[in-house]
Amino acid sequence: MAEPTQPVEVVCPRCRRTQIIYIPKEAVPVCPDCHVKMVLREILREGKSY
Ligand SMILES: [Zn+2]
């Protein structure tokens, strides 16, 4: 059974750069400027709780 991909916004905690990724297909990226791991900002899909 395939997990549905869903878009999430990740943000760099240092420079505030944002990027949209699709989980679980893509891993949380590292900011190319700060070299720190970006953090999930918001689950864009509504109506689903974990
Ligand atoms: Zn950054």
mmCIF file of the protein (N, C-alpha, C, O) and its ligand, coordinates in Angstrom:
data_MODEL
# 
_entry.id   MODEL 
# 
loop_
_entity.id 
_entity.type 
_entity.pdbx_number_of_molecules 
1 polymer     1 
2 non-polymer 1 
# 
_entity_poly.entity_id                      1 
_entity_poly.type                           'polypeptide(L)' 
_entity_poly.nstd_linkage                   no 
_entity_poly.nstd_monomer                   no 
_entity_poly.pdbx_seq_one_letter_code       MAEPTQPVEVVCPRCRRTQIIYIPKEAVPVCPDCHVKMVLREILREGKSY 
_entity_poly.pdbx_seq_one_letter_code_can   MAEPTQPVEVVCPRCRRTQIIYIPKEAVPVCPDCHVKMVLREILREGKSY 
_entity_poly.pdbx_strand_id                 A 
# 
loop_
_entity_poly_seq.entity_id 
_entity_poly_seq.num 
_entity_poly_seq.mon_id 
_entity_poly_seq.hetero 
1 1  MET n 
1 2  ALA n 
1 3  GLU n 
1 4  PRO n 
1 5  THR n 
1 6  GLN n 
1 7  PRO n 
1 8  VAL n 
1 9  GLU n 
1 10 VAL n 
1 11 VAL n 
1 12 CYS n 
1 13 PRO n 
1 14 ARG n 
1 15 CYS n 
1 16 ARG n 
1 17 ARG n 
1 18 THR n 
1 19 GLN n 
1 20 ILE n 
1 21 ILE n 
1 22 TYR n 
1 23 ILE n 
1 24 PRO n 
1 25 LYS n 
1 26 GLU n 
1 27 ALA n 
1 28 VAL n 
1 29 PRO n 
1 30 VAL n 
1 31 CYS n 
1 32 PRO n 
1 33 ASP n 
1 34 CYS n 
1 35 HIS n 
1 36 VAL n 
1 37 LYS n 
1 38 MET n 
1 39 VAL n 
1 40 LEU n 
1 41 ARG n 
1 42 GLU n 
1 43 ILE n 
1 44 LEU n 
1 45 ARG n 
1 46 GLU n 
1 47 GLY n 
1 48 LYS n 
1 49 SER n 
1 50 TYR n 
# 
loop_
_struct_asym.id 
_struct_asym.entity_id 
A 1 
B 2 
# 
loop_
_chem_comp.id 
_chem_comp.type 
_chem_comp.mon_nstd_flag 
ALA 'L-peptide linking' y 
ARG 'L-peptide linking' y 
ASP 'L-peptide linking' y 
CYS 'L-peptide linking' y 
GLN 'L-peptide linking' y 
GLU 'L-peptide linking' y 
GLY 'peptide linking'   y 
HIS 'L-peptide linking' y 
ILE 'L-peptide linking' y 
LEU 'L-peptide linking' y 
LYS 'L-peptide linking' y 
MET 'L-peptide linking' y 
PRO 'L-peptide linking' y 
SER 'L-peptide linking' y 
THR 'L-peptide linking' y 
TYR 'L-peptide linking' y 
VAL 'L-peptide linking' y 
ZN  non-polymer         . 
# 
_pdbx_entity_nonpoly.entity_id   2 
_pdbx_entity_nonpoly.name        ? 
_pdbx_entity_nonpoly.comp_id     ZN 
# 
_pdbx_nonpoly_scheme.asym_id         B 
_pdbx_nonpoly_scheme.entity_id       2 
_pdbx_nonpoly_scheme.mon_id          ZN 
_pdbx_nonpoly_scheme.ndb_seq_num     1 
_pdbx_nonpoly_scheme.pdb_seq_num     101 
_pdbx_nonpoly_scheme.auth_seq_num    101 
_pdbx_nonpoly_scheme.pdb_mon_id      ZN 
_pdbx_nonpoly_scheme.auth_mon_id     ZN 
_pdbx_nonpoly_scheme.pdb_strand_id   A 
_pdbx_nonpoly_scheme.pdb_ins_code    . 
# 
loop_
_atom_site.group_PDB 
_atom_site.id 
_atom_site.type_symbol 
_atom_site.label_atom_id 
_atom_site.label_alt_id 
_atom_site.label_comp_id 
_atom_site.label_asym_id 
_atom_site.label_entity_id 
_atom_site.label_seq_id 
_atom_site.pdbx_PDB_ins_code 
_atom_site.Cartn_x 
_atom_site.Cartn_y 
_atom_site.Cartn_z 
_atom_site.occupancy 
_atom_site.B_iso_or_equiv 
_atom_site.pdbx_formal_charge 
_atom_site.auth_seq_id 
_atom_site.auth_comp_id 
_atom_site.auth_asym_id 
_atom_site.auth_atom_id 
_atom_site.pdbx_PDB_model_num 
ATOM   1   N  N  . MET A 1 1  ? 0.850  -1.205 0.000  1.00 0.00 ? 1   MET A N  1 
ATOM   2   C  CA . MET A 1 1  ? 0.000  0.000  0.000  1.00 0.00 ? 1   MET A CA 1 
ATOM   3   C  C  . MET A 1 1  ? 0.882  1.252  0.000  1.00 0.00 ? 1   MET A C  1 
ATOM   4   O  O  . MET A 1 1  ? 1.691  1.438  0.909  1.00 0.00 ? 1   MET A O  1 
ATOM   5   N  N  . ALA A 1 2  ? 0.734  2.089  -0.989 1.00 0.00 ? 2   ALA A N  1 
ATOM   6   C  CA . ALA A 1 2  ? 1.582  3.275  -1.107 1.00 0.00 ? 2   ALA A CA 1 
ATOM   7   C  C  . ALA A 1 2  ? 1.055  4.394  -0.218 1.00 0.00 ? 2   ALA A C  1 
ATOM   8   O  O  . ALA A 1 2  ? -0.147 4.641  -0.132 1.00 0.00 ? 2   ALA A O  1 
ATOM   9   N  N  . GLU A 1 3  ? 1.983  5.049  0.427  1.00 0.00 ? 3   GLU A N  1 
ATOM   10  C  CA . GLU A 1 3  ? 1.613  6.219  1.209  1.00 0.00 ? 3   GLU A CA 1 
ATOM   11  C  C  . GLU A 1 3  ? 1.366  7.389  0.266  1.00 0.00 ? 3   GLU A C  1 
ATOM   12  O  O  . GLU A 1 3  ? 2.178  7.624  -0.629 1.00 0.00 ? 3   GLU A O  1 
ATOM   13  N  N  . PRO A 1 4  ? 0.288  8.120  0.434  1.00 0.00 ? 4   PRO A N  1 
ATOM   14  C  CA . PRO A 1 4  ? 0.066  9.284  -0.414 1.00 0.00 ? 4   PRO A CA 1 
ATOM   15  C  C  . PRO A 1 4  ? 1.055  10.384 -0.081 1.00 0.00 ? 4   PRO A C  1 
ATOM   16  O  O  . PRO A 1 4  ? 1.311  10.674 1.087  1.00 0.00 ? 4   PRO A O  1 
ATOM   17  N  N  . THR A 1 5  ? 1.599  10.982 -1.101 1.00 0.00 ? 5   THR A N  1 
ATOM   18  C  CA . THR A 1 5  ? 2.519  12.089 -0.842 1.00 0.00 ? 5   THR A CA 1 
ATOM   19  C  C  . THR A 1 5  ? 1.713  13.335 -0.533 1.00 0.00 ? 5   THR A C  1 
ATOM   20  O  O  . THR A 1 5  ? 0.623  13.539 -1.067 1.00 0.00 ? 5   THR A O  1 
ATOM   21  N  N  . GLN A 1 6  ? 2.257  14.147 0.320  1.00 0.00 ? 6   GLN A N  1 
ATOM   22  C  CA . GLN A 1 6  ? 1.583  15.402 0.618  1.00 0.00 ? 6   GLN A CA 1 
ATOM   23  C  C  . GLN A 1 6  ? 2.602  16.523 0.716  1.00 0.00 ? 6   GLN A C  1 
ATOM   24  O  O  . GLN A 1 6  ? 3.710  16.330 1.215  1.00 0.00 ? 6   GLN A O  1 
ATOM   25  N  N  . PRO A 1 7  ? 2.212  17.707 0.230  1.00 0.00 ? 7   PRO A N  1 
ATOM   26  C  CA . PRO A 1 7  ? 3.139  18.829 0.240  1.00 0.00 ? 7   PRO A CA 1 
ATOM   27  C  C  . PRO A 1 7  ? 3.241  19.444 1.627  1.00 0.00 ? 7   PRO A C  1 
ATOM   28  O  O  . PRO A 1 7  ? 2.242  19.641 2.318  1.00 0.00 ? 7   PRO A O  1 
ATOM   29  N  N  . VAL A 1 8  ? 4.456  19.737 2.010  1.00 0.00 ? 8   VAL A N  1 
ATOM   30  C  CA . VAL A 1 8  ? 4.680  20.449 3.261  1.00 0.00 ? 8   VAL A CA 1 
ATOM   31  C  C  . VAL A 1 8  ? 5.670  21.578 2.989  1.00 0.00 ? 8   VAL A C  1 
ATOM   32  O  O  . VAL A 1 8  ? 6.509  21.496 2.092  1.00 0.00 ? 8   VAL A O  1 
ATOM   33  N  N  . GLU A 1 9  ? 5.549  22.606 3.773  1.00 0.00 ? 9   GLU A N  1 
ATOM   34  C  CA . GLU A 1 9  ? 6.486  23.712 3.640  1.00 0.00 ? 9   GLU A CA 1 
ATOM   35  C  C  . GLU A 1 9  ? 7.544  23.566 4.714  1.00 0.00 ? 9   GLU A C  1 
ATOM   36  O  O  . GLU A 1 9  ? 7.248  23.382 5.894  1.00 0.00 ? 9   GLU A O  1 
ATOM   37  N  N  . VAL A 1 10 ? 8.775  23.653 4.272  1.00 0.00 ? 10  VAL A N  1 
ATOM   38  C  CA . VAL A 1 10 ? 9.870  23.631 5.228  1.00 0.00 ? 10  VAL A CA 1 
ATOM   39  C  C  . VAL A 1 10 ? 10.517 25.006 5.228  1.00 0.00 ? 10  VAL A C  1 
ATOM   40  O  O  . VAL A 1 10 ? 10.523 25.708 4.217  1.00 0.00 ? 10  VAL A O  1 
ATOM   41  N  N  . VAL A 1 11 ? 11.051 25.370 6.362  1.00 0.00 ? 11  VAL A N  1 
ATOM   42  C  CA . VAL A 1 11 ? 11.653 26.688 6.494  1.00 0.00 ? 11  VAL A CA 1 
ATOM   43  C  C  . VAL A 1 11 ? 12.991 26.561 7.219  1.00 0.00 ? 11  VAL A C  1 
ATOM   44  O  O  . VAL A 1 11 ? 13.147 25.761 8.141  1.00 0.00 ? 11  VAL A O  1 
ATOM   45  N  N  . CYS A 1 12 ? 13.937 27.365 6.781  1.00 0.00 ? 12  CYS A N  1 
ATOM   46  C  CA . CYS A 1 12 ? 15.218 27.415 7.468  1.00 0.00 ? 12  CYS A CA 1 
ATOM   47  C  C  . CYS A 1 12 ? 15.054 28.260 8.728  1.00 0.00 ? 12  CYS A C  1 
ATOM   48  O  O  . CYS A 1 12 ? 14.564 29.386 8.650  1.00 0.00 ? 12  CYS A O  1 
ATOM   49  N  N  . PRO A 1 13 ? 15.448 27.747 9.869  1.00 0.00 ? 13  PRO A N  1 
ATOM   50  C  CA . PRO A 1 13 ? 15.296 28.511 11.108 1.00 0.00 ? 13  PRO A CA 1 
ATOM   51  C  C  . PRO A 1 13 ? 16.227 29.706 11.207 1.00 0.00 ? 13  PRO A C  1 
ATOM   52  O  O  . PRO A 1 13 ? 16.056 30.552 12.085 1.00 0.00 ? 13  PRO A O  1 
ATOM   53  N  N  . ARG A 1 14 ? 17.174 29.783 10.353 1.00 0.00 ? 14  ARG A N  1 
ATOM   54  C  CA . ARG A 1 14 ? 18.139 30.895 10.427 1.00 0.00 ? 14  ARG A CA 1 
ATOM   55  C  C  . ARG A 1 14 ? 17.856 31.991 9.413  1.00 0.00 ? 14  ARG A C  1 
ATOM   56  O  O  . ARG A 1 14 ? 17.792 33.166 9.773  1.00 0.00 ? 14  ARG A O  1 
ATOM   57  N  N  . CYS A 1 15 ? 17.685 31.621 8.145  1.00 0.00 ? 15  CYS A N  1 
ATOM   58  C  CA . CYS A 1 15 ? 17.496 32.657 7.127  1.00 0.00 ? 15  CYS A CA 1 
ATOM   59  C  C  . CYS A 1 15 ? 16.063 32.757 6.626  1.00 0.00 ? 15  CYS A C  1 
ATOM   60  O  O  . CYS A 1 15 ? 15.744 33.621 5.810  1.00 0.00 ? 15  CYS A O  1 
ATOM   61  N  N  . ARG A 1 16 ? 15.203 31.873 7.116  1.00 0.00 ? 16  ARG A N  1 
ATOM   62  C  CA . ARG A 1 16 ? 13.784 31.888 6.786  1.00 0.00 ? 16  ARG A CA 1 
ATOM   63  C  C  . ARG A 1 16 ? 13.500 31.510 5.345  1.00 0.00 ? 16  ARG A C  1 
ATOM   64  O  O  . ARG A 1 16 ? 12.396 31.747 4.855  1.00 0.00 ? 16  ARG A O  1 
ATOM   65  N  N  . ARG A 1 17 ? 14.445 30.944 4.673  1.00 0.00 ? 17  ARG A N  1 
ATOM   66  C  CA . ARG A 1 17 ? 14.186 30.433 3.323  1.00 0.00 ? 17  ARG A CA 1 
ATOM   67  C  C  . ARG A 1 17 ? 13.145 29.325 3.415  1.00 0.00 ? 17  ARG A C  1 
ATOM   68  O  O  . ARG A 1 17 ? 13.206 28.470 4.298  1.00 0.00 ? 17  ARG A O  1 
ATOM   69  N  N  . THR A 1 18 ? 12.201 29.352 2.503  1.00 0.00 ? 18  THR A N  1 
ATOM   70  C  CA . THR A 1 18 ? 11.179 28.314 2.511  1.00 0.00 ? 18  THR A CA 1 
ATOM   71  C  C  . THR A 1 18 ? 11.250 27.499 1.233  1.00 0.00 ? 18  THR A C  1 
ATOM   72  O  O  . THR A 1 18 ? 11.734 27.950 0.194  1.00 0.00 ? 18  THR A O  1 
ATOM   73  N  N  . GLN A 1 19 ? 10.752 26.287 1.354  1.00 0.00 ? 19  GLN A N  1 
ATOM   74  C  CA . GLN A 1 19 ? 10.754 25.396 0.215  1.00 0.00 ? 19  GLN A CA 1 
ATOM   75  C  C  . GLN A 1 19 ? 9.605  24.410 0.390  1.00 0.00 ? 19  GLN A C  1 
ATOM   76  O  O  . GLN A 1 19 ? 9.269  24.029 1.511  1.00 0.00 ? 19  GLN A O  1 
ATOM   77  N  N  . ILE A 1 20 ? 9.012  24.003 -0.716 1.00 0.00 ? 20  ILE A N  1 
ATOM   78  C  CA . ILE A 1 20 ? 7.954  23.004 -0.656 1.00 0.00 ? 20  ILE A CA 1 
ATOM   79  C  C  . ILE A 1 20 ? 8.534  21.646 -1.022 1.00 0.00 ? 20  ILE A C  1 
ATOM   80  O  O  . ILE A 1 20 ? 9.192  21.484 -2.049 1.00 0.00 ? 20  ILE A O  1 
ATOM   81  N  N  . ILE A 1 21 ? 8.275  20.694 -0.168 1.00 0.00 ? 21  ILE A N  1 
ATOM   82  C  CA . ILE A 1 21 ? 8.699  19.328 -0.463 1.00 0.00 ? 21  ILE A CA 1 
ATOM   83  C  C  . ILE A 1 21 ? 7.497  18.411 -0.318 1.00 0.00 ? 21  ILE A C  1 
ATOM   84  O  O  . ILE A 1 21 ? 6.462  18.787 0.233  1.00 0.00 ? 21  ILE A O  1 
ATOM   85  N  N  . TYR A 1 22 ? 7.659  17.219 -0.818 1.00 0.00 ? 22  TYR A N  1 
ATOM   86  C  CA . TYR A 1 22 ? 6.590  16.236 -0.727 1.00 0.00 ? 22  TYR A CA 1 
ATOM   87  C  C  . TYR A 1 22 ? 7.064  15.072 0.122  1.00 0.00 ? 22  TYR A C  1 
ATOM   88  O  O  . TYR A 1 22 ? 8.028  14.383 -0.212 1.00 0.00 ? 22  TYR A O  1 
ATOM   89  N  N  . ILE A 1 23 ? 6.362  14.868 1.229  1.00 0.00 ? 23  ILE A N  1 
ATOM   90  C  CA . ILE A 1 23 ? 6.694  13.744 2.094  1.00 0.00 ? 23  ILE A CA 1 
ATOM   91  C  C  . ILE A 1 23 ? 5.682  12.628 1.862  1.00 0.00 ? 23  ILE A C  1 
ATOM   92  O  O  . ILE A 1 23 ? 4.555  12.918 1.461  1.00 0.00 ? 23  ILE A O  1 
ATOM   93  N  N  . PRO A 1 24 ? 6.032  11.374 2.095  1.00 0.00 ? 24  PRO A N  1 
ATOM   94  C  CA . PRO A 1 24 ? 7.367  10.928 2.521  1.00 0.00 ? 24  PRO A CA 1 
ATOM   95  C  C  . PRO A 1 24 ? 8.326  10.689 1.365  1.00 0.00 ? 24  PRO A C  1 
ATOM   96  O  O  . PRO A 1 24 ? 9.387  10.094 1.553  1.00 0.00 ? 24  PRO A O  1 
ATOM   97  N  N  . LYS A 1 25 ? 7.971  11.139 0.194  1.00 0.00 ? 25  LYS A N  1 
ATOM   98  C  CA . LYS A 1 25 ? 8.813  10.903 -0.982 1.00 0.00 ? 25  LYS A CA 1 
ATOM   99  C  C  . LYS A 1 25 ? 10.161 11.602 -0.862 1.00 0.00 ? 25  LYS A C  1 
ATOM   100 O  O  . LYS A 1 25 ? 11.197 11.033 -1.207 1.00 0.00 ? 25  LYS A O  1 
ATOM   101 N  N  . GLU A 1 26 ? 10.143 12.839 -0.372 1.00 0.00 ? 26  GLU A N  1 
ATOM   102 C  CA . GLU A 1 26 ? 11.366 13.608 -0.266 1.00 0.00 ? 26  GLU A CA 1 
ATOM   103 C  C  . GLU A 1 26 ? 11.766 13.778 1.191  1.00 0.00 ? 26  GLU A C  1 
ATOM   104 O  O  . GLU A 1 26 ? 10.911 13.870 2.073  1.00 0.00 ? 26  GLU A O  1 
ATOM   105 N  N  . ALA A 1 27 ? 13.034 13.820 1.431  1.00 0.00 ? 27  ALA A N  1 
ATOM   106 C  CA . ALA A 1 27 ? 13.526 14.046 2.782  1.00 0.00 ? 27  ALA A CA 1 
ATOM   107 C  C  . ALA A 1 27 ? 13.582 15.539 3.063  1.00 0.00 ? 27  ALA A C  1 
ATOM   108 O  O  . ALA A 1 27 ? 13.615 16.358 2.145  1.00 0.00 ? 27  ALA A O  1 
ATOM   109 N  N  . VAL A 1 28 ? 13.593 15.873 4.334  1.00 0.00 ? 28  VAL A N  1 
ATOM   110 C  CA . VAL A 1 28 ? 13.729 17.278 4.720  1.00 0.00 ? 28  VAL A CA 1 
ATOM   111 C  C  . VAL A 1 28 ? 15.112 17.764 4.295  1.00 0.00 ? 28  VAL A C  1 
ATOM   112 O  O  . VAL A 1 28 ? 16.124 17.174 4.675  1.00 0.00 ? 28  VAL A O  1 
ATOM   113 N  N  . PRO A 1 29 ? 15.156 18.832 3.514  1.00 0.00 ? 29  PRO A N  1 
ATOM   114 C  CA . PRO A 1 29 ? 16.435 19.294 2.982  1.00 0.00 ? 29  PRO A CA 1 
ATOM   115 C  C  . PRO A 1 29 ? 17.251 20.096 3.984  1.00 0.00 ? 29  PRO A C  1 
ATOM   116 O  O  . PRO A 1 29 ? 16.763 20.506 5.038  1.00 0.00 ? 29  PRO A O  1 
ATOM   117 N  N  . VAL A 1 30 ? 18.493 20.300 3.624  1.00 0.00 ? 30  VAL A N  1 
ATOM   118 C  CA . VAL A 1 30 ? 19.380 21.172 4.391  1.00 0.00 ? 30  VAL A CA 1 
ATOM   119 C  C  . VAL A 1 30 ? 19.472 22.488 3.641  1.00 0.00 ? 30  VAL A C  1 
ATOM   120 O  O  . VAL A 1 30 ? 19.614 22.507 2.418  1.00 0.00 ? 30  VAL A O  1 
ATOM   121 N  N  . CYS A 1 31 ? 19.390 23.575 4.369  1.00 0.00 ? 31  CYS A N  1 
ATOM   122 C  CA . CYS A 1 31 ? 19.479 24.887 3.739  1.00 0.00 ? 31  CYS A CA 1 
ATOM   123 C  C  . CYS A 1 31 ? 20.836 25.032 3.052  1.00 0.00 ? 31  CYS A C  1 
ATOM   124 O  O  . CYS A 1 31 ? 21.873 24.816 3.680  1.00 0.00 ? 31  CYS A O  1 
ATOM   125 N  N  . PRO A 1 32 ? 20.838 25.394 1.771  1.00 0.00 ? 32  PRO A N  1 
ATOM   126 C  CA . PRO A 1 32 ? 22.102 25.526 1.040  1.00 0.00 ? 32  PRO A CA 1 
ATOM   127 C  C  . PRO A 1 32 ? 22.945 26.706 1.499  1.00 0.00 ? 32  PRO A C  1 
ATOM   128 O  O  . PRO A 1 32 ? 24.151 26.754 1.255  1.00 0.00 ? 32  PRO A O  1 
ATOM   129 N  N  . ASP A 1 33 ? 22.306 27.650 2.160  1.00 0.00 ? 33  ASP A N  1 
ATOM   130 C  CA . ASP A 1 33 ? 23.051 28.817 2.632  1.00 0.00 ? 33  ASP A CA 1 
ATOM   131 C  C  . ASP A 1 33 ? 23.637 28.604 4.019  1.00 0.00 ? 33  ASP A C  1 
ATOM   132 O  O  . ASP A 1 33 ? 24.796 28.934 4.271  1.00 0.00 ? 33  ASP A O  1 
ATOM   133 N  N  . CYS A 1 34 ? 22.825 28.050 4.917  1.00 0.00 ? 34  CYS A N  1 
ATOM   134 C  CA . CYS A 1 34 ? 23.236 27.950 6.313  1.00 0.00 ? 34  CYS A CA 1 
ATOM   135 C  C  . CYS A 1 34 ? 23.743 26.562 6.686  1.00 0.00 ? 34  CYS A C  1 
ATOM   136 O  O  . CYS A 1 34 ? 24.387 26.383 7.720  1.00 0.00 ? 34  CYS A O  1 
ATOM   137 N  N  . HIS A 1 35 ? 23.453 25.598 5.848  1.00 0.00 ? 35  HIS A N  1 
ATOM   138 C  CA . HIS A 1 35 ? 23.855 24.222 6.123  1.00 0.00 ? 35  HIS A CA 1 
ATOM   139 C  C  . HIS A 1 35 ? 23.271 23.698 7.429  1.00 0.00 ? 35  HIS A C  1 
ATOM   140 O  O  . HIS A 1 35 ? 23.912 22.951 8.167  1.00 0.00 ? 35  HIS A O  1 
ATOM   141 N  N  . VAL A 1 36 ? 22.047 24.108 7.687  1.00 0.00 ? 36  VAL A N  1 
ATOM   142 C  CA . VAL A 1 36 ? 21.315 23.562 8.830  1.00 0.00 ? 36  VAL A CA 1 
ATOM   143 C  C  . VAL A 1 36 ? 20.061 22.881 8.298  1.00 0.00 ? 36  VAL A C  1 
ATOM   144 O  O  . VAL A 1 36 ? 19.542 23.245 7.242  1.00 0.00 ? 36  VAL A O  1 
ATOM   145 N  N  . LYS A 1 37 ? 19.595 21.913 9.024  1.00 0.00 ? 37  LYS A N  1 
ATOM   146 C  CA . LYS A 1 37 ? 18.423 21.181 8.578  1.00 0.00 ? 37  LYS A CA 1 
ATOM   147 C  C  . LYS A 1 37 ? 17.183 22.054 8.679  1.00 0.00 ? 37  LYS A C  1 
ATOM   148 O  O  . LYS A 1 37 ? 16.932 22.688 9.704  1.00 0.00 ? 37  LYS A O  1 
ATOM   149 N  N  . MET A 1 38 ? 16.418 22.077 7.607  1.00 0.00 ? 38  MET A N  1 
ATOM   150 C  CA . MET A 1 38 ? 15.201 22.873 7.601  1.00 0.00 ? 38  MET A CA 1 
ATOM   151 C  C  . MET A 1 38 ? 14.120 22.147 8.398  1.00 0.00 ? 38  MET A C  1 
ATOM   152 O  O  . MET A 1 38 ? 14.174 20.931 8.583  1.00 0.00 ? 38  MET A O  1 
ATOM   153 N  N  . VAL A 1 39 ? 13.149 22.912 8.861  1.00 0.00 ? 39  VAL A N  1 
ATOM   154 C  CA . VAL A 1 39 ? 12.115 22.347 9.722  1.00 0.00 ? 39  VAL A CA 1 
ATOM   155 C  C  . VAL A 1 39 ? 10.753 22.477 9.050  1.00 0.00 ? 39  VAL A C  1 
ATOM   156 O  O  . VAL A 1 39 ? 10.506 23.395 8.268  1.00 0.00 ? 39  VAL A O  1 
ATOM   157 N  N  . LEU A 1 40 ? 9.883  21.534 9.377  1.00 0.00 ? 40  LEU A N  1 
ATOM   158 C  CA . LEU A 1 40 ? 8.531  21.594 8.825  1.00 0.00 ? 40  LEU A CA 1 
ATOM   159 C  C  . LEU A 1 40 ? 7.805  22.806 9.384  1.00 0.00 ? 40  LEU A C  1 
ATOM   160 O  O  . LEU A 1 40 ? 7.760  23.023 10.595 1.00 0.00 ? 40  LEU A O  1 
ATOM   161 N  N  . ARG A 1 41 ? 7.246  23.578 8.488  1.00 0.00 ? 41  ARG A N  1 
ATOM   162 C  CA . ARG A 1 41 ? 6.555  24.788 8.926  1.00 0.00 ? 41  ARG A CA 1 
ATOM   163 C  C  . ARG A 1 41 ? 5.059  24.549 9.055  1.00 0.00 ? 41  ARG A C  1 
ATOM   164 O  O  . ARG A 1 41 ? 4.430  24.999 10.012 1.00 0.00 ? 41  ARG A O  1 
ATOM   165 N  N  . GLU A 1 42 ? 4.509  23.855 8.108  1.00 0.00 ? 42  GLU A N  1 
ATOM   166 C  CA . GLU A 1 42 ? 3.062  23.746 8.066  1.00 0.00 ? 42  GLU A CA 1 
ATOM   167 C  C  . GLU A 1 42 ? 2.668  22.561 7.194  1.00 0.00 ? 42  GLU A C  1 
ATOM   168 O  O  . GLU A 1 42 ? 3.230  22.346 6.120  1.00 0.00 ? 42  GLU A O  1 
ATOM   169 N  N  . ILE A 1 43 ? 1.725  21.826 7.657  1.00 0.00 ? 43  ILE A N  1 
ATOM   170 C  CA . ILE A 1 43 ? 1.153  20.784 6.805  1.00 0.00 ? 43  ILE A CA 1 
ATOM   171 C  C  . ILE A 1 43 ? 0.087  21.443 5.937  1.00 0.00 ? 43  ILE A C  1 
ATOM   172 O  O  . ILE A 1 43 ? -0.917 21.950 6.436  1.00 0.00 ? 43  ILE A O  1 
ATOM   173 N  N  . LEU A 1 44 ? 0.322  21.424 4.651  1.00 0.00 ? 44  LEU A N  1 
ATOM   174 C  CA . LEU A 1 44 ? -0.573 22.155 3.769  1.00 0.00 ? 44  LEU A CA 1 
ATOM   175 C  C  . LEU A 1 44 ? -1.911 21.454 3.584  1.00 0.00 ? 44  LEU A C  1 
ATOM   176 O  O  . LEU A 1 44 ? -2.942 22.100 3.398  1.00 0.00 ? 44  LEU A O  1 
ATOM   177 N  N  . ARG A 1 45 ? -1.886 20.163 3.637  1.00 0.00 ? 45  ARG A N  1 
ATOM   178 C  CA . ARG A 1 45 ? -3.148 19.448 3.507  1.00 0.00 ? 45  ARG A CA 1 
ATOM   179 C  C  . ARG A 1 45 ? -3.927 19.559 4.816  1.00 0.00 ? 45  ARG A C  1 
ATOM   180 O  O  . ARG A 1 45 ? -3.389 19.329 5.899  1.00 0.00 ? 45  ARG A O  1 
ATOM   181 N  N  . GLU A 1 46 ? -5.161 19.906 4.696  1.00 0.00 ? 46  GLU A N  1 
ATOM   182 C  CA . GLU A 1 46 ? -5.978 20.068 5.888  1.00 0.00 ? 46  GLU A CA 1 
ATOM   183 C  C  . GLU A 1 46 ? -6.790 18.814 6.177  1.00 0.00 ? 46  GLU A C  1 
ATOM   184 O  O  . GLU A 1 46 ? -7.002 17.959 5.317  1.00 0.00 ? 46  GLU A O  1 
ATOM   185 N  N  . GLY A 1 47 ? -7.223 18.746 7.396  1.00 0.00 ? 47  GLY A N  1 
ATOM   186 C  CA . GLY A 1 47 ? -8.146 17.675 7.768  1.00 0.00 ? 47  GLY A CA 1 
ATOM   187 C  C  . GLY A 1 47 ? -7.484 16.363 8.090  1.00 0.00 ? 47  GLY A C  1 
ATOM   188 O  O  . GLY A 1 47 ? -8.147 15.329 8.173  1.00 0.00 ? 47  GLY A O  1 
ATOM   189 N  N  . LYS A 1 48 ? -6.176 16.396 8.273  1.00 0.00 ? 48  LYS A N  1 
ATOM   190 C  CA . LYS A 1 48 ? -5.506 15.161 8.636  1.00 0.00 ? 48  LYS A CA 1 
ATOM   191 C  C  . LYS A 1 48 ? -4.632 15.418 9.850  1.00 0.00 ? 48  LYS A C  1 
ATOM   192 O  O  . LYS A 1 48 ? -3.779 16.305 9.847  1.00 0.00 ? 48  LYS A O  1 
ATOM   193 N  N  . SER A 1 49 ? -4.856 14.648 10.859 1.00 0.00 ? 49  SER A N  1 
ATOM   194 C  CA . SER A 1 49 ? -4.072 14.817 12.070 1.00 0.00 ? 49  SER A CA 1 
ATOM   195 C  C  . SER A 1 49 ? -3.338 13.549 12.377 1.00 0.00 ? 49  SER A C  1 
ATOM   196 O  O  . SER A 1 49 ? -3.776 12.460 12.006 1.00 0.00 ? 49  SER A O  1 
ATOM   197 N  N  . TYR A 1 50 ? -2.214 13.683 13.057 1.00 0.00 ? 50  TYR A N  1 
ATOM   198 C  CA . TYR A 1 50 ? -1.403 12.522 13.374 1.00 0.00 ? 50  TYR A CA 1 
ATOM   199 C  C  . TYR A 1 50 ? -1.477 12.204 14.849 1.00 0.00 ? 50  TYR A C  1 
ATOM   200 O  O  . TYR A 1 50 ? -0.851 11.247 15.306 1.00 0.00 ? 50  TYR A O  1 
HETATM 201 ZN ZN . ZN  B 2 .  ? 19.219 29.163 5.817  1.00 0.00 2 101 ZN  A ZN 1 
# 
